[in-house]
Amino acid sequence: MSLLERSNHANSVRLREYFFTSKLGIDFSSMLTAKRGNAASPEIEEWANRVARPVDEAVRVQVYFDADSSTYVLRLAKAARVLIFRLSETQVHTAGREAECERTLQRKIKDLWNLI
């Protein structure tokens, strides 16, 4: 990406954030993380473990970024049971979707309980 393209991209991001914040009242601080790609994985993992702990103390969550599909792969483990699912980059980086991600994670933890 050239310098001009990066500048135009940065301007469009700022304009979009201004529009959503001022006109629609969306708070960008409600995203899971502002980081992207592999850099976001540790923050998402920390968040996921924080959400999982009250639901089930024994569940551990690991997260890695799959660049080919632009998704975060979450690996839930409890003893010998493992459940793997994905959150899209859009889910993680769109303001106001943290609650949706939290519900998805909680539902997947309950699915993990039901694995035979």
C-alpha positions as CSV (number, residue, x, y, z in Angstrom):
1,M,0.0,0.0,0.0
2,S,1.5,3.3,-1.0
3,L,1.8,6.3,1.3
4,L,-1.1,8.1,-0.5
5,E,-3.3,5.0,-0.2
6,R,-2.5,4.7,3.5
7,S,-3.3,8.3,4.0
8,N,-6.6,8.0,2.2
9,H,-7.5,4.9,4.1
10,A,-6.7,6.6,7.5
11,N,-8.8,9.5,6.5
12,S,-11.7,7.3,5.5
13,V,-11.4,5.4,8.8
14,R,-11.5,8.7,10.8
15,L,-14.5,9.9,8.8
16,R,-16.3,6.7,9.3
17,E,-15.6,6.8,13.1
18,Y,-16.8,10.4,13.3
19,F,-20.0,9.5,11.5
20,F,-20.8,6.5,13.6
21,T,-19.8,8.3,16.8
22,S,-21.5,11.6,16.3
23,K,-24.5,10.7,14.1
24,L,-25.3,7.2,15.3
25,G,-23.9,7.3,18.9
26,I,-21.8,4.1,18.5
27,D,-18.9,3.9,21.0
28,F,-15.8,2.5,19.4
29,S,-14.4,1.7,22.9
30,S,-16.8,-1.3,23.0
31,M,-14.8,-3.3,20.5
32,L,-12.9,-6.3,21.9
33,T,-9.6,-4.8,20.8
34,A,-8.3,-2.1,18.5
35,K,-5.4,-4.2,17.4
36,R,-5.5,-6.3,14.3
37,G,-4.4,-9.8,13.3
38,N,-1.9,-11.7,15.4
39,A,-1.3,-8.7,17.6
40,A,-5.0,-8.9,18.8
41,S,-4.9,-12.6,19.7
42,P,-3.4,-12.1,23.3
43,E,-6.0,-9.5,24.1
44,I,-8.9,-11.6,22.8
45,E,-7.5,-14.6,24.7
46,E,-7.4,-12.6,27.9
47,W,-11.0,-11.4,27.3
48,A,-12.2,-14.9,26.5
49,N,-10.7,-16.4,29.6
50,R,-12.2,-13.6,31.7
51,V,-15.7,-14.3,30.2
52,A,-15.3,-18.1,30.5
53,R,-14.1,-18.1,34.2
54,P,-17.5,-17.3,35.7
55,V,-19.3,-19.8,33.5
56,D,-16.9,-22.7,34.2
57,E,-13.6,-22.4,36.1
58,A,-12.2,-25.4,34.4
59,V,-12.5,-24.1,30.8
60,R,-9.3,-22.7,29.2
61,V,-9.4,-20.6,26.0
62,Q,-6.6,-20.3,23.5
63,V,-6.8,-17.9,20.6
64,Y,-4.8,-17.6,17.3
65,F,-5.4,-15.5,14.2
66,D,-5.9,-17.4,10.9
67,A,-4.8,-14.9,8.2
68,D,-6.2,-17.0,5.3
69,S,-9.7,-16.7,6.5
70,S,-9.4,-13.4,8.5
71,T,-10.8,-15.1,11.6
72,Y,-9.8,-15.6,15.2
73,V,-9.8,-19.3,16.1
74,L,-10.8,-20.0,19.7
75,R,-10.0,-23.3,21.3
76,L,-12.0,-24.2,24.3
77,A,-10.6,-27.0,26.4
78,K,-11.9,-28.7,29.5
79,A,-10.1,-31.9,30.6
80,A,-10.2,-34.2,27.5
81,R,-12.9,-32.2,25.7
82,V,-12.0,-29.6,23.1
83,L,-14.3,-27.4,21.0
84,I,-13.0,-25.1,18.3
85,F,-14.9,-22.2,16.8
86,R,-14.1,-18.9,15.0
87,L,-15.0,-15.2,15.4
88,S,-14.6,-13.1,12.3
89,E,-12.4,-10.0,12.3
90,T,-15.6,-8.1,11.6
91,Q,-17.2,-9.3,14.8
92,V,-14.1,-8.5,16.9
93,H,-13.5,-5.1,15.4
94,T,-17.0,-3.7,15.0
95,A,-18.2,-1.4,17.7
96,G,-21.1,-2.6,19.8
97,R,-20.6,-6.4,19.0
98,E,-18.7,-7.3,22.2
99,A,-22.0,-8.5,23.8
100,E,-22.7,-10.7,20.7
101,C,-19.2,-12.2,21.0
102,E,-19.7,-12.8,24.7
103,R,-23.0,-14.6,24.1
104,T,-21.4,-16.8,21.4
105,L,-18.5,-17.7,23.7
106,Q,-20.9,-18.6,26.6
107,R,-23.0,-20.7,24.3
108,K,-19.9,-22.5,23.0
109,I,-18.9,-23.3,26.6
110,K,-22.3,-24.8,27.2
111,D,-21.8,-26.8,24.0
112,L,-18.5,-28.1,25.3
113,W,-20.3,-29.4,28.4
114,N,-22.6,-31.5,26.1
115,L,-19.8,-33.1,24.1
116,I,-19.8,-36.9,24.6
